[in-house]
Every structure is written in C-alpha cells, then in structure tokens.
C-alpha cells in the first residue's frame, strides 16, 4: 500500500503555531482544530476512532471542534469516515493521523509543560463536562449493538507529549496515571455527574493519546505514581484539565463557592426554595426573595457547611457511614448555622427539623428559615 505524505505546506501556510516542545513537536491552531505535528521516531498510544491503539508511524494528531451540522451528520453517519475526511481537509495523511472530536471551543485549549532534569511532559487538553459528565458505574445512557449507538457530546480530550523513550507497556501505564490525574482534577472541583448524584470521574466520551520519543536515549520503564515521570504527568494533566474546565465550562473554585451549585448535584433548584418559602412562610414576593437566596447561596460560611453535609450524604451512599447516625450527626452540624450567621433569635428545632426527613430536606428548611430571619423588616 502506498503511503500518502499529506500536505505539510498547506498546514503550515494556514495555521498559527501556538506551541513547540523542546524536542520538536509543533502544536498548530487551524480554524476549529488543534493539530500536533510529530517528528519522526515517535510511538503513540491513542483511543482514537482512526488509527487508534499502539502505532509507531503516526505523523500527526488533531482535536476538532464539531459544529451542529457535523453533530447531526454523526448521528447517522460514520465517525471513522468523517474523521478520515477531516484529516484530509486539514492537509494531513489520513492513514498516519489520529485524532479526537469534541464540542469544546478550541479557543479554550490549555497547554501545560512540567519539567524535571532531562524529563519534559506536555499536556494539551480541551474539556467540557456540563453536558456529558458522568461517574464510573452510573447508569448507561445508551447501548451499542454492532457498532450502532447514540453519539454524545461533551468530552475531555487529552494529548500527552513525553520527551523520553517509553515502551508500549509503559505508554499504557502512562495512560493509567493520566486518567487518574484527570479524575483528581474533577474531584477537586466537585464536578457533578449528569447521570447520578455522584461526583464525575470524566465524561462518557473522554479520549487520550500519549506520545513518546523513540529516538531519546532516556529510556524510562515506569510511569506510575511513585516515579518522577508519573508525578510530572499527574501535575501537568491536573493543571491543564482544571484550566480547560474553567475556560470552557466556568467550572472553578469561584463558581463552586455557591450553595445552589453544590445542591444542584442532588437536583435541588432555586425554585425548590421559593416553593418551600411560599408555602411555609406565606410569602408572595418572589422577585424580592430570589436575590436574597442568591446572596445567601454565595456566602462562604454557608458553602462550607453545606459541603460538609453533602459529603456526609456521599459517605452514607458509599456505605461508609450508617444512614441513621449520619442523619443525626448532620442535624447537629446544621444547627450551628444560625450562630455562624450571627442570627440572634433561635429557631424551634423541634418543629423545624425532623429526624425522619432527609438531610437535604432539613437543610432546605433550616437555610430557608435563616434567609427569612436575615431579611426580616
């Protein structure tokens, strides 16, 4: 079979170089795509639809942002065929190119490089989690039969460039470390699953490619967490994933400092508060109450306390805490809220809170009482 050479001149003429590693990998911005040109003697392990698996002849990698027309086509068309055509349109050899698809904006790509002595690791990440974020073990959203399935949008795509020489099995271990690092980033941001009340561990369509340098004299045999290379992989991917999620989805420490954002994981909405207040306190001015709720929701003291309660729920769900004992402890914790907010009067807890109610129900009742008390008069 004759191997096509692609059209590198077209690529270079139409792209903007946005990054270059010390060993010559070039990262180009091409309209709605990111293209990585690889020097010779690179081995790649990738989960791509085209030229996936372990390869030593890959010349380029791409990460492409889908538009709605392309998404509609992929619902019925061939994903590998689409990606091969895309590679050709990018001026790349489709037989020696691998790549990924996403709806994340390429303006939000993040590139992070970590170094230690001779070792250099570069992580290139785009991330969107708000639509398709999930937790391993969540209920499935589709069933594949003979290659037919529903195309889903929302993904975290990671390309990892390593300047050292890694064997096939060592590349695979690098993937393991990289996936753990991505999950660390999501856990530290408390990214919600869209399919359960758990914390997301990724999206349902995440992809990864790891590239090493076969010409390097620095042959490394392990990329686990105990190795320096594993440490650099972890740091690079955690940083890049967090930055990408912040830029694409506004998922960051500032946006997560919000009671309603944290409660959204348990399907609690602002309107649930209004319905409770309207029914119990006979309020009829929603336009006045909602700003009070939103202000209360962003109080760091409130967020800190509700975070503790929600983690108690998590541990109950994981079987680490007895449900009854967890609920009793949660009641004692939430009773500190009025004092924490310097509310002088105290609620009648015997009427307001019930041990038989869920932690969430009791929290809504007590926090609603606090909002009303803070804004009386």
C-alpha positions, 0 to 999 in steps of 0.5 A: 500500500502506498503511503500518502505524505499529506500536505505539510505546506498547506498546514503550515501556510494556514495555521498559527503555531501556538506551541513547540516542545523542546524536542520538536513537536509543533502544536498548530491552531487551524480554524476549529482544530488543534493539530500536533505535528510529530517528528519522526521516531515517535510511538503513540498510544491513542483511543482514537476512532482512526488509527487508534491503539499502539502505532509507531508511524503516526505523523500527526494528531488533531482535536476538532471542534464539531459544529451542529451540522457535523453533530447531526451528520454523526448521528447517522453517519460514520465517525471513522469516515468523517474523521478520515475526511477531516484529516484530509481537509486539514492537509494531513495523511489520513492513514498516519493521523489520529485524532479526537472530536469534541464540542469544546471551543478550541479557543479554550485549549490549555497547554501545560509543560512540567519539567524535571532534569532531562524529563519534559511532559506536555499536556494539551487538553480541551474539556467540557463536562456540563453536558456529558459528565458522568461517574464510573458505574452510573447508569448507561445512557445508551447501548451499542449493538454492532457498532450502532449507538447514540453519539454524545457530546461533551468530552475531555480530550487529552494529548500527552507529549513525553520527551523520553523513550517509553515502551508500549507497556509503559505508554499504557501505564502512562495512560493509567496515571493520566486518567487518574490525574484527570479524575483528581482534577474533577474531584477537586472541583466537585464536578457533578455527574449528569447521570447520578448524584455522584461526583464525575470521574470524566465524561462518557466520551473522554479520549487520550493519546500519549506520545513518546520519543523513540529516538531519546536515549532516556529510556524510562520503564515506569510511569506510575505514581511513585516515579518522577515521570508519573508525578510530572504527568499527574501535575501537568494533566491536573493543571491543564484539565482544571484550566480547560474546565474553567475556560470552557465550562466556568467550572472553578473554585469561584463558581463552586463557592455557591450553595445552589451549585453544590445542591444542584448535584442532588437536583435541588433548584432555586425554585425548590426554595421559593416553593418551600418559602411560599408555602411555609412562610406565606410569602408572595414576593418572589422577585424580592426573595430570589436575590436574597437566596442568591446572596445567601447561596454565595456566602462562604460560611454557608458553602462550607457547611453545606459541603460538609453535609453533602459529603456526609450524604456521599459517605452514607451512599458509599456505605461508609457511614450508617444512614441513621447516625449520619442523619443525626450527626448532620442535624447537629452540624446544621444547627450551628448555622444560625450562630455562624450567621450571627442570627440572634433569635433561635429557631424551634428545632423541634418543629423545624427539623425532623429526624425522619426527613432527609438531610437535604430536606432539613437543610432546605428548611433550616437555610430557608428559615435563616434567609427569612430571619436575615431579611426580616423588616 
